[in-house]
Amino acid sequence: MPDTRKYVDRAEYLKQAVAKRRKDVKVMLVKYKGGKCMNCGYRKSIEALEFHHINERKKQFGISGQGLTRSWKSVKQEADKCILLCANCHRELHAK
């Protein structure tokens, strides 16, 4: 029997599923990259940890944007081009 539900019937479930996946992938990536800011050692809140591309020219996509919805293999390859920083250290690095 074919599924006759429409997106509108499942929208809330799908939004929650995507949000959960994004959170799960970020947790896996933060663990993969050492779990703390590589500059100051901050580790209190995962929401304050960000991925900084070492070489912008090699960047294929931003991890925090649409990146967390991609496959684990793809996200992990992109994370290999990054260092993990807390928001403060990341801002200071960009401000030079």
Secondary structure, DSSP 8 states (H G I E B T S, - for coil): ------HHHHHHHHHHHHHHHHHHHHHHHHHHTTSS-TTT---S-GGGEEEEES-GGG--S-TTTGGGGS-HHHHHHHHTTEEEEEHHHHHHHHH-
